[in-house]
Structure formats: C-alpha cells, structure tokens
C-alpha cells in the first residue's frame, strides 16, 4: 500500500482506517518516502512516514510488515525540495546517511526493510520528456558506484535490509546491477 498522501490529502484518522483495512486484507508491504506526503511541501514533509510508524507501533505489527521508504535524489524532482538537506541534496554517503536516519526517526523503528533511491542522481526521461531523449551526464553527479557504496554501508549497519531504485531508467538500472555484481555490493 502506498501512503504518499497520508498527512496532507488523508488525515491520521482516515490513514489508520485505510492501513487497518489493508492489513486485515493481507497487505503487508507499505511504501512511503522521506519527501511524502504529496504534494511535496516543507510544512508536511515526513508526515506520511510518521503516520505509518505510529500506526505500526499502535497496532504492534512492525515485525509482521515490510516498510519501504525512499531517499530523494536530485533528478527530476517535482518542485523545490531544498527543505530536504538543502540545495546540495544528492545521493552521496552524507545525504543517504542523513536521509536514512531521518526516516528511521520518523518511522519510529530501527530498520527499513526496503530502501529505494527516489529519482536518480541524473535526470531520467520522464515528466514530460520523450523516453527516447538523450540527457548527458554532468560532472556534478555522484557516480552510481559511490551511491551503491553508501547504500552498502546502510545495509552493513543494519539500518536497511534491502535496497532498490524508483523512477530510474533501464540504462540506470542496468548500471546499478552491473556495478553491484562487479563490486560485490548490494
């Protein structure tokens, strides 16, 4: 169940009702992100994670569910998100560590089961672009290998169990998989 509207379009009471209904129906994976709820706003940022974490604690189901969350990368983000780690938001170790720690605090848990990169470091061909358009890399981008190493540290620390990508191109996904295999990284 995606909870990206919890905390803005959906209040806490209604969110708990939806989460209860989903859980009773057998849904055990709940997806959120550090920048939710949508629409993205500095005043509500993190509310979706807080509601999900409060629900899991109130119901005593943390060990029975899978919590997925995401770190906001700089590519193609919807609107201004400088309230997330300033205008230097990227997918390096410092930003990933800060994002994981913030999500863990808001979720009220010691681990995130699936942690995903929410938008790549490079722009991808979505959001009103042709999927065939060419977008060259710039020298300001964090290399995928560095991002994978930062995520590996989060897995090694036990804060994250599994990693993934969201809103990524097929080329980017292939690069992540190739480097993961070559460097023996998650």
C-alpha positions as CSV (number, residue, x, y, z in Angstrom):
1,X,0.0,0.0,0.0
2,X,1.4,3.4,-1.0
3,X,0.9,6.0,1.7
4,X,2.1,9.1,-0.2
5,X,-1.0,11.1,0.5
6,X,-1.1,10.4,4.3
7,X,-0.5,13.7,6.1
8,X,-1.9,16.0,3.5
9,X,-4.8,14.7,1.5
10,X,-5.5,11.9,4.0
11,X,-5.6,12.8,7.7
12,X,-4.3,10.5,10.5
13,X,-7.7,9.0,11.4
14,X,-8.5,8.1,7.8
15,X,-5.0,6.9,7.3
16,X,-5.2,4.5,10.2
17,X,-8.6,3.2,8.9
18,X,-7.0,2.6,5.4
19,X,-4.0,0.9,7.0
20,X,-6.2,-1.3,9.2
21,X,-8.3,-2.3,6.2
22,X,-5.2,-3.1,4.1
23,X,-3.6,-5.1,6.9
24,X,-6.8,-7.1,7.5
25,X,-6.9,-7.8,3.8
26,X,-3.4,-9.3,3.9
27,X,-1.4,-6.4,2.6
28,X,2.0,-6.4,4.4
29,X,4.2,-4.1,2.3
30,X,3.8,-0.3,3.0
31,X,5.6,2.2,0.8
32,X,6.5,5.7,1.8
33,X,9.3,8.3,1.2
34,X,11.1,11.0,3.1
35,X,9.5,13.7,0.9
36,X,5.9,12.5,1.3
37,X,3.1,13.4,1.5
38,X,2.3,14.6,-2.0
39,X,2.0,17.3,-3.0
40,X,5.5,17.9,-1.6
41,X,5.6,20.7,0.9
42,X,8.1,21.7,3.6
43,X,5.4,22.1,6.2
44,X,4.2,18.5,5.8
45,X,7.4,16.7,4.8
46,X,7.8,13.4,6.6
47,X,4.2,13.2,7.8
48,X,3.5,10.0,5.8
49,X,6.4,8.2,7.5
50,X,5.3,9.4,10.9
51,X,1.7,8.2,10.4
52,X,2.9,4.8,9.1
53,X,5.3,4.4,12.0
54,X,2.7,5.5,14.6
55,X,0.2,3.0,13.1
56,X,2.7,0.1,13.2
57,X,3.6,0.9,16.8
58,X,-0.1,1.3,17.9
59,X,-1.1,-2.0,16.2
60,X,2.1,-3.9,17.3
61,X,2.7,-5.1,13.8
62,X,6.2,-3.8,13.0
63,X,7.7,-7.3,12.8
64,X,4.8,-8.5,10.6
65,X,5.1,-5.9,7.9
66,X,7.6,-4.7,5.3
67,X,8.3,-1.0,5.4
68,X,9.7,0.6,2.2
69,X,10.9,4.2,2.1
70,X,13.0,6.3,-0.2
71,X,15.7,8.9,-0.3
72,X,15.1,11.8,-2.6
73,X,17.7,12.2,-5.2
74,X,18.1,15.4,-7.2
75,X,16.9,14.2,-10.7
76,X,13.5,15.2,-12.0
77,X,12.1,16.1,-8.6
78,X,8.6,17.6,-8.5
79,X,9.2,21.2,-7.4
80,X,11.6,22.7,-4.9
81,X,12.7,20.3,-2.2
82,X,15.5,22.3,-0.7
83,X,13.9,21.6,2.7
84,X,15.4,18.1,2.3
85,X,19.1,18.6,3.1
86,X,19.3,22.0,1.3
87,X,20.3,22.6,-2.3
88,X,23.2,20.1,-2.1
89,X,20.8,17.1,-1.9
90,X,22.4,14.3,-3.8
91,X,23.0,10.5,-3.5
92,X,26.3,10.6,-1.7
93,X,27.1,9.0,1.7
94,X,26.4,12.1,3.8
95,X,23.0,12.6,2.2
96,X,22.0,9.0,2.3
97,X,23.0,8.6,5.9
98,X,21.1,11.7,6.9
99,X,18.0,10.6,5.0
100,X,18.1,7.1,6.5
101,X,18.5,8.4,10.0
102,X,15.6,10.9,9.5
103,X,13.3,8.2,8.1
104,X,14.1,5.9,10.9
105,X,13.3,8.6,13.5
106,X,10.0,9.5,11.8
107,X,9.0,5.8,11.4
108,X,10.0,5.1,15.0
109,X,11.8,1.9,14.0
110,X,15.4,0.6,14.0
111,X,15.3,-0.6,10.3
112,X,13.9,0.0,6.9
113,X,13.1,-3.2,5.1
114,X,13.4,-1.8,1.6
115,X,15.2,1.4,0.9
116,X,15.0,2.9,-2.5
117,X,16.6,5.7,-4.4
118,X,13.6,8.1,-5.3
119,X,14.7,9.7,-8.5
120,X,18.2,9.1,-9.8
121,X,21.3,11.3,-9.5
122,X,20.9,12.1,-13.2
123,X,17.8,13.3,-14.9
124,X,15.8,10.5,-16.5
125,X,13.4,10.7,-19.4
126,X,10.1,11.1,-17.5
127,X,8.0,14.1,-16.6
128,X,7.1,15.4,-20.0
129,X,10.2,14.3,-21.8
130,X,10.3,11.8,-24.6
131,X,11.5,8.4,-23.4
132,X,14.0,8.5,-26.3
133,X,15.5,11.8,-25.4
134,X,19.3,11.9,-24.6
135,X,20.3,13.6,-21.4
136,X,24.0,13.8,-20.9
137,X,25.7,13.3,-17.6
138,X,27.4,16.2,-15.9
139,X,30.5,16.3,-13.7
140,X,28.3,17.4,-10.7
141,X,26.7,13.9,-10.5
142,X,27.6,11.4,-7.8
143,X,28.8,8.2,-9.5
144,X,26.5,5.2,-9.2
145,X,29.3,3.2,-7.6
146,X,29.6,5.8,-4.8
147,X,25.8,5.7,-4.2
148,X,25.9,1.9,-4.1
149,X,28.8,2.0,-1.6
150,X,26.8,4.4,0.6
151,X,23.8,2.1,0.5
152,X,26.0,-0.9,1.3
153,X,27.1,0.9,4.5
154,X,23.5,1.3,5.5
155,X,22.9,-2.4,4.9
156,X,26.0,-3.3,6.8
157,X,24.9,-1.1,9.7
158,X,21.6,-3.0,9.9
159,X,19.6,0.2,9.3
160,X,18.5,-1.0,5.9
161,X,17.8,-4.6,4.9
162,X,17.4,-4.4,1.1
163,X,17.9,-1.6,-1.5
164,X,16.2,-0.7,-4.7
165,X,15.6,2.1,-7.2
166,X,12.4,4.0,-8.1
167,X,11.9,6.2,-11.1
168,X,15.0,5.0,-12.8
169,X,15.8,4.4,-16.5
170,X,16.5,0.9,-17.9
171,X,20.1,2.1,-18.5
172,X,20.5,3.3,-14.9
173,X,19.1,0.1,-13.5
174,X,21.5,-1.9,-15.7
175,X,24.4,0.2,-14.4
176,X,23.4,-0.4,-10.8
177,X,23.1,-4.1,-11.4
178,X,26.4,-4.3,-13.3
179,X,28.3,-2.4,-10.6
180,X,26.6,-4.4,-7.8
181,X,27.8,-7.6,-9.4
182,X,31.4,-6.3,-10.2
183,X,32.0,-4.8,-6.8
184,X,30.1,-7.3,-4.7
185,X,27.7,-4.7,-3.4
186,X,24.0,-5.0,-2.6
